[in-house]
Structure formats: C-alpha cells, structure tokens
Amino acid sequence: MKLIAALILTALSSSALSYQALSTAVRSLLESGSTDSFVHVGNSIQSEFNKRQSIISLCTLNILEGDAKQPIGDGSASNHALITCPGFRALGIRLKPEESGKYHILGYWSQ
C-alpha cells in the first residue's frame, strides 16, 4: 500500500513539475518574447504575443491538460493554454513537449 501511495505521489509531483515548467516557458514567451523553451515560434504567433506584451501584467494564463477540443485539437497536444488579455480576443495555443526538453507549438487560435 505504501508503494502505491509513493508511486501516486511521484506521478503527481512529476505532473506538477511539468505543469510548472510549461507555465514558466509560456510566461517567459509572453513577458519577454523569449523563445528559448520552444522548438520554433512562427512569426504570426510571435506577432500575437507582441501585441499583448504591453499589458501582459493584466493578462491571465490558464494551462489545461490535454489537447483543445475538436475541431481545433486532434489529440496530439499534451496541453493547451488560454491567454486572456483586456481588449484582445482570447488566444489559445496547443503544446507538446519534445525529447529535447523544449515545447513544440502545434497551433494557435483566437476566440
């Protein structure tokens, strides 16, 4: 029984750490434009982040497990994030970790 509890705690801790790492990577991209944690950030999505940079302190970031619902997602993303900023349409991004430790942005959309 102790072994099962330890395994569950380890899985939860690992999940919390990966959530924190993803949150930190997305926040860094939003706040400073740093793409260091990503495989590639295209010009069009970078432009969307840049538009919001001046009011980033007013924005909320919500990272959710799993891919966005269809027709946006296809099940290949491990997480998706919703970024809500006053005066802008909400921005969603689909994310998947790579073996390199970086994240791949599979796509983005506005709501």
C-alpha positions, 0 to 999 in steps of 0.5 A: 500500500505504501508503494502505491501511495509513493508511486501516486505521489511521484506521478503527481509531483512529476505532473506538477513539475511539468505543469510548472515548467510549461507555465514558466516557458509560456510566461517567459514567451509572453513577458519577454518574447523569449523563445528559448523553451520552444522548438520554433515560434512562427512569426504570426504567433510571435506577432500575437504575443507582441501585441499583448506584451504591453499589458501582459501584467493584466493578462491571465494564463490558464494551462489545461491538460490535454489537447483543445477540443475538436475541431481545433485539437486532434489529440496530439497536444499534451496541453493547451493554454488560454491567454486572456488579455483586456481588449484582445480576443482570447488566444489559445495555443496547443503544446507538446513537449519534445525529447529535447526538453523544449515545447513544440507549438502545434497551433494557435487560435483566437476566440 
